[in-house]
């Protein structure tokens, strides 16, 4: 039986991040104008600020793609709808529990100081789930899944591991 699910979730951009992008671009323009009118040394600062603004703009709009194929769960990060970066791949059989992130049932599985990877939407309106993966170390993966992905995980994992 083929088990396949693909889900794309857009990460909410923090307001401070948008402000930082605007501030960096504005300072770049001001240094560029000042470099031609006041001192050429400001042109070097304008180039540095321009490079910083370019890197900031490239990572502002982030989407995560969850892909569940057979017995593997992978997460890719898509920047500006053009650049894709593979983040992680996990075997589903190593999942100890899938539950809402605020669930008290995670306390028994989650370890103190475990590695936490946040691939969620950061949207307070949407429910975030935590996947506790027991590999060499315990890893907690935070995602914002849809109902189809959750139901497929319920079928793939032993009973009692997925809670809603």
N, C-alpha and C positions, 0 to 999 in steps of 0.2 A: 504494500500500500504506500503510495507516494504521499509524503507529508511535506507541504511547502506553504510558507506564509512569508509575505514581504510587507513591511509596514514602514512608512516614512513619517517622521514626526519633526516638526519645526521647533527649534529652541527659541524661547522668548528672549529677545535682546534686552538686557538691562538698561534702564534709562541713563545710568552713569556712563555706560559704554558709548551710547549715542552722543552724549555730551562731550566725552573725551575725543571722539572722532571729529566733532565740529570744532572743538578748541584747538586740536592739532592742526587742522586744515586752516583755520583762521590765523593762527600764529605763523604758519608757513607763508601765507600770503602777505601778512604784515612784515615779516622779515625780508621777503622778496622785494617789496616796495621800499623798505628802509635800506636795503642793500644798494639799490640804485640811487637813492636820494641822500643817505647819510654816510654810510661807510660800506665798503665792499666786504668787510668781514661778516656782515649780516647775511650775505649770500651763502656762505658756508653753513650757517645755522639754518637757513631756509632749505638747503639741500638735505640736511640731516632731518629736519622736521618733515619734509616731504617724503623721505624714505620711511620714517616712522608712521606717517599717516597712511602710506600705501600698505604697510604691513597690518595696521589696525583695520583698515577697510576690508582687507582680504579675509579677515577672520570674524567679521561682525555678524554676518548672516550664516547661521549654522543649522543644518538639518542632520538628523540621525536616521539611518536606515537599518531596521532590524530585519534579519533574514534567518528564517528557520527552515532548514532543508534536512530532511530525514532526521538525523540525530545530532545535528550541529546547529548552534545558535551563534550568529556573527553580527557584529555591529560595525557599520561604516559611518564615517563623518563626511558630510558634504558641505564645503565652504562656498558661499556665493553662488550656489547652484551650478558650479563649474568644476571645482576641484574635489576629488574624492580621496579619502584616506582611510585605510582599513585600521580599525581600532583594536578589535579583539575577536577571537573565535573560541567557543567553549563547547565541549560535548555535553549534550542535554542529560545524559545519564549521570553526570557528576553534580547535577543540581540537587542540593539538599532540601531546599524549600523555595517556593515562589509565593510571596504574600505582599499585601500592601505595606509600604515602607513604615507606616506608623503602627503596624500590627504588633501586639504583645507576644504573639507566637514566634516571632523572629528572635526574641531574646534567648531562647534555648539553643538556637543554631548559630547565631552570630557570636563571634568572639571579640573580645576587647582588643582594639588596635588592628583589626583586620583591614585589608586594603579595600577601599571604597571607590568604585568607578561610576561616575554619574553621567549617564547618557539620556537623561530625561529632558522633558520640554521646559522645565522650570516655570511652568504655568500653574498658579495656585488653583485654577478651576478644574484641572485634570488630575486624576489620581495617579500617584507614582507607586510602582511596584518594585520590590527588592528581590533579586535572585541571589541566593546564597549558594556559591559554588565551592565545593570542597575538592581542591586539587592539592598541590604540595602545601600551599597556604590557603586559608579561607579568604575568599574574595566575595565582596558584596557588589552586585551590579544593579544600579538603579535605572529603570526604564519607565516609559509611559506607553504601555501596550494598548491595543484595541481588543475587543471581545473575541475576535477570531483567533488572535495570537494566544490569548489566555486559554481558550477552549482547546486549542491544539496542544498546548503545554499540559493541560489536564489529562488529555488522552495519552500523551507520551510518558508522563511521569507516574510513578507508583501512587496509589491512592493516598490522599491526605497531604500531599506535598504542595498542592496549589490551593490557596484559599482566596476567597473573594471578599 
